[in-house]
Amino acid sequence: MNKNQPIYTGDIVEERLDPAREYTAENQEIIFSEEQHEIWADLFAGIHQSYLMEHLCSEYLNGLKLLELDPRRIPTVTHLNERIQPRTGWHIERTAVRYTLADDWYAKFAKHIFLITDYLRTRDQMEFTPEPDMFHDIFGHLPFLTQKFYARIEDKFAPAYIKATTAEREVIKRLAWYSTEFGIVTEDNRFKVFGAGIISGRRELTHVVMEFYRLGKDNVIDYRGNVFEQLQDQFNTNKKNIHSIIDGVNELHQKGQMSSQDQGWNVVLALYDKLGIPRTGSFGGEVILMPFDVETIARIPKTVYAFNPMLFVCESLEQMDALLDSYLKPIALRE
């Protein structure tokens, strides 16, 4: 490995924040610059296109209407809480922390508090931002928090995380990542985007939508039949190769060879060649879709950048609810 190449281990670097810089209950509101409002407006317009929005799940679309976001202005915390708290009981708080660590995040979740950062991506990050910003937090997540089902999904994580072992906490973080951040569901026999990380990133959303079409074009999925059953069959056929790819990336991860989000997917493609996996069928696109499988998700290393293109699909929101319960509920119920 190049000595000048940065080593990425998958761990989030703890942010040392002066407590005096953090927001209090009294100073939650910010006066944003016109440039920031213009960035918000362009981000909103870039995703709020019919050819993209039609691929988002109905829970999100219903919530977006209820949240009543201004396409041209960043909303106030008061505006958000007035539309969320009466419906689901969740409360929005602003934080100066750019990436809240899981321990702090789930401590807030236990109190039904959802944190939004005060950071907004810059002009050169319009297509992709390597860390969650306020557009991701607000546009991606908060429409869902007007919906009681989503609030129940989020309610599952904190009670389990608080009682979990260190190893279990890593699995819990992955389950959250591949459901609420990068999850997909089926509705009306079509794949629909559920995860806020996909919804709020134009590049990620476009890649996923293109994969939906590629699966049909390349005859991997016949949309005249049951799409989830076909996806399950594809997964059963390719499970050994999928686990080999994950294990291969895990080996590289342990050596510190995952250095950036740009190189992550290239590492996966290189493993295709090393493992003799043809870049066709389920492996022929920029995204790998497979059924939501707790065992497979638990194998994935911390190096999430390498696996943003590896996405998991639930047959329904009810199935997502049950699959998350299967892992989280026994931990949450421990004495």
N, C-alpha and C positions, 0 to 999 in steps of 0.2 A: 504494500500500500504506500502511496505517496506520502512522505513525511509531512508535507505541507497541507495535506488533505485533512479537513476537520473531522474529528471522530464523533459520530452521533450514536448515542447509546439507547435512545428512546426515553430517557428520563427528562422530566421537565425541571429546568433549573429554578430553584426557589427564588422568588423575587423578594428582596429585602426592602420593604416599604416603610418609610417613616410613618408611624401611626398618625402623626399630625397632618399628613397629606391625604389620609383616607376620608371619605365622605361620612357625614353624620346624618341622622334623621332630619336635621334642620337644613342641611345644605345639599340636598339631592339634585337640585336643578342647575343646569349649566346654560350659559349663553354661548351658542355655537357661532362660528364665523360663517359668512356668506359662502366662502369656499367649501366649508364642510357641508353646508346644506346642499350645495351644487353637486358634491360628490355623492351624497345620499340620493339625490334626485336621479342622477345618472345610473347608480347601482340599481335603484328601484325600477327604472325604465328598462334597463338591460335585461332584467329577469321577468318583469311583468309583461311578457309577450305571449300571445295566445298559443303559439306553437310550442312554448315551454310550459306554460301554466296548465295546459290540458293533461300533462303527465304528472301533476301533483295530486296527492290523495285528497279525498273529499273532506276529511277532518281538517286539513290545513286550509283549504279554500273557504270552508265555512268560518273558520277562526279568523282568517284574514279580513273577511267582511265585518265581523264583530269588533275587531281591533281598530278599525277605521283609521288606518295609517294615512298620513298626508304624503302623497307621492313626492312632494317637493321640500318637505321640512322634517327635520329630525324631531320625533315626538318627545314630550316632556314625560318625566316619571309619573307625574300626576295623571296625565292622559292615559298612560298604560294601566295604572292601578285602578282607575275608574272603570275600565272595561274588563279587567281580569279578576280582581278581587271579589266582586259580587257574584261572579259566575262559578269560580272554583275555589276561592279562599286563598289563592296564592298571592304573594306580595312581591313587588319588584323593588330592588334596591340597586343603586349605582355603586360601583367600586372603582378605585384607581388602579387596582391590580390588573395587569394585562392578561394573565393566565392563572386563574385561581387553582391552587393545588387541591387534589381530591379530598383530603381530610377536611379542609376548610369549606370546600364546596358542599360536601354532604352534611356537614354540621349546619349549614344554612338550609339545605333541603329538608332536614328534620323539622325545621320551623316553618316550612312552606315558603321559603324566601328564595327567589330566583335572582341571581346577580347578573347585572349587565355592566360591561366595562365602559369607561369614558373614552376609549381609544377608537378612532375611525381610520380605516385604511387610507393610504395615500393614492394619488392618481396613477402611480406606476404599479399599483396592486389591484386594479379594478377587476381583472379576470380571476385573480387568485391571491389570497392572503394566507401566509403560513401560520397565522395565529388568529383566534377568534376575535372579531372586533364588534362594535356596537351594532353594525348592520346585520351581522350573523346572529347576534343575540336577539335583536328585536324582530327583524324580518323573518329569520329562520325559525326561532323557537317560540316567540310569544304568541303568534296566532293560535298555536296549539294549546297554550295555557288558558284560553277561553273555553276549552273543551273538557268536559268532565272525564272522558275516557283517558285523555292524555295526562290529566292531573293524577289519575289513579296509577298510570304507568310510572310516572315520576315518583309517586309515593312509595313505590316498591324498593327503590335503591338505597335510600338512607338507612332504614332500619336494618337491612342486611349488611351494609357496609360497616356500620358502627360495631356490629358483633362479629364480623368476619376476621379470619386470620389474614396474615400478610399475603399469602399466596391466593386466598380467596378474593381479597380486595383487587388483585390484578385482574382476575377473571371478571369481577363485577364491573370494573372500568371498561373492559372489552365489550361486555354485554351492552353497556350503555352506549359505547361508541358505535356498535353495529346495529343498534335499534334507533335510539332517538337522534343520533348524529348522522349516521350513514345507512339507515334502514330503508327497505323497500317492502311494499305490500302488494297484494293483488286485489283489484276491484273490478267487478264486471268482466272477469277473465282477461284483465290486462295488468301489466306491471305499472305500479304507481309509486312515485317517490314519497317517502315518509320522513327521511332524516333531514334535520335542519342544516347540517353541513353541506349536503348536496343542494338543497333549496337555495341557500344564500350565496352559493358560489357559481357564477355563470359558467366557468370552465368545467367544473365537476358536473353540473346539471346537464350541460350540452353533451359531455362524454357519455353520461348514463342514458340520455334519450337516444343518442346515436346507437348505443348498444341494443336498446329495445328494438330498433329497426333492423340492425344487423342480424340479430338472432333470427328474424323472419326471412330476411334476404338470403342468408346462407343456409336456410332450411334446418337450423338448429332447433327452432321452436316453430310449430305450426299453430298459428293463432286461431285456426278454426277449431282446434281441440282444446283440452284442458291444459292451460299453460303451466300451472303449478305442478301437475302430475308429470309433465314432460321435463320440467326443471329438476324434479326429484329423481327421475330416471337418469338424466344427464349426470347429476351429482353422484348417484350410486355407481355409475359406470366409471366416473373420473375421480372418485374419492381418494384412491391411492396416490394418483398424480398430484392432487390438490394438497394432500398431507405432505407429500415429498417436497413440494414447493415451499410450504410453510416451514418445514423442518430445515430446508436449505437456507432460507432467509434467517431463521433463528440461529443457525450456525454462524452465518456471517455477522449477525447482530452481536453475538457473544464475542466476536473478535474485534468489534468496533468498526466494521466496514460499511455501515449504513450512514452516509454522511449528509444527505440532504434529500428534500422531497423530489428534486429533479432527477437524482440518481436512483431513487428507490425503485421505480417501475422498471428502469433499465436493468437493475439487478435481477428482478423477477424474470424478465425476458432472457437474460443470460442463463438463468437456471433452466429455462425451457430447453435450451440447446444442450446444456450439461446433462440434463436428465433424459434427453431424447424425447421431449414432449412436442409433437407437431403444433405449430401455431395455427390451428384450424378448429372448427367447431366451437366448443365452449371456450377454447383458449385463443380464438381468432380475433378478438377485439381488444380495446383498451380497458375494458372492465370485465371482470369475471363475476357472473351472477350464480348464486347457489342458494338452496334452502337454508333458513336460519337453523343452525345446528350448534348446540351448546358445546359439544365435544370438540368440534372443529374450531370454533371461536376461542375456546380455552387454550388451544395449542399455539395461537398467534402470539408472537413476541411483542415486546413493547414498541418496536419500531413501526409505529402506525403509518408513517409516510409510505412505506413499501406496500402497504395493504389498503390504502384508500381505493385502489381499483378492484379489491376483492370485497364484494358486497353481498349481503345476505337478505333473502326474501322470505317474508312470512305470508302464509296463504291468506290470512285475514288478521285484523287487529285483535280478534278474540284469540287466535292462535298465538300471536305475540304475547298477549297477556298470560296465557297458560304456560308458554315456554319460559318466560322470565320467572314466573312463579315456581316452576319446577326446580330452579336453582336458588332463587333468592329467598323464597318463603321459609324453607327449613332452617336457613341461617338466621333469619329475622326472629324466628320463634324459639331460638335457644335461650335457656335460662342464664 
